[in-house]
Amino acid sequence: MSEEKIIRLLMEILTGLNDINKKLEKMAEQNYCIESSPRERPRYNQILESVNKEPIKNK
């Protein structure tokens, strides 16, 4: 593969990652409020539970 093709491929990958990052930031702004109580953030807790693989207990 030529250097030009590799550079073009890397640029496409970076552009795609940048688009994904922007979408994630927008989702975070809409769905998650750090200051709200855990009971008001069920989706946030569900995501954390799936990542941590152990239940999160509400205080």
TAFENHU-V700116 format. One record per residue. N is the residue number from 1. RES is the residue in one letter. SS is DSSP state (helix for helix, strand for strand, loop for the rest). PHI is phi in whole degrees, -180 to 180 (none if undefined). NEAR is the number of other C-alpha atoms within 8 Angstrom. Layout:
[[N | RES | SS | PHI | NEAR] [N | RES | SS | PHI | NEAR]]
This chain:
[[1 | M | loop | none | 4] [2 | S | loop | -74 | 5] [3 | E | helix | -60 | 6] [4 | E | helix | -63 | 6] [5 | K | helix | -67 | 8] [6 | I | helix | -63 | 9] [7 | I | helix | -63 | 8] [8 | R | helix | -63 | 8] [9 | L | helix | -64 | 8] [10 | L | helix | -62 | 8] [11 | M | helix | -64 | 8] [12 | E | helix | -64 | 8] [13 | I | helix | -63 | 8] [14 | L | helix | -63 | 8] [15 | T | helix | -63 | 8] [16 | G | helix | -63 | 8] [17 | L | helix | -64 | 8] [18 | N | helix | -64 | 8] [19 | D | helix | -62 | 8] [20 | I | helix | -62 | 8] [21 | N | helix | -61 | 8] [22 | K | helix | -62 | 8] [23 | K | helix | -66 | 8] [24 | L | helix | -65 | 8] [25 | E | helix | -63 | 8] [26 | K | helix | -65 | 8] [27 | M | helix | -63 | 9] [28 | A | helix | -63 | 8] [29 | E | helix | -64 | 8] [30 | Q | helix | -79 | 6] [31 | N | helix | -101 | 7] [32 | Y | loop | -122 | 9] [33 | C | loop | -119 | 7] [34 | I | loop | -61 | 4] [35 | E | loop | -80 | 4] [36 | S | loop | -75 | 7] [37 | S | loop | -73 | 6] [38 | P | helix | -58 | 8] [39 | R | helix | -67 | 6] [40 | E | helix | -87 | 6] [41 | R | loop | -125 | 11] [42 | P | helix | -61 | 8] [43 | R | helix | -67 | 6] [44 | Y | helix | -60 | 9] [45 | N | helix | -64 | 10] [46 | Q | helix | -62 | 8] [47 | I | helix | -65 | 8] [48 | L | helix | -61 | 9] [49 | E | helix | -61 | 11] [50 | S | helix | -68 | 8] [51 | V | helix | -76 | 6] [52 | N | helix | -82 | 7] [53 | K | loop | 62 | 6] [54 | E | loop | -143 | 6] [55 | P | loop | -64 | 6] [56 | I | loop | -101 | 7] [57 | K | loop | -92 | 4] [58 | N | loop | -76 | 5] [59 | K | loop | -81 | 2]]
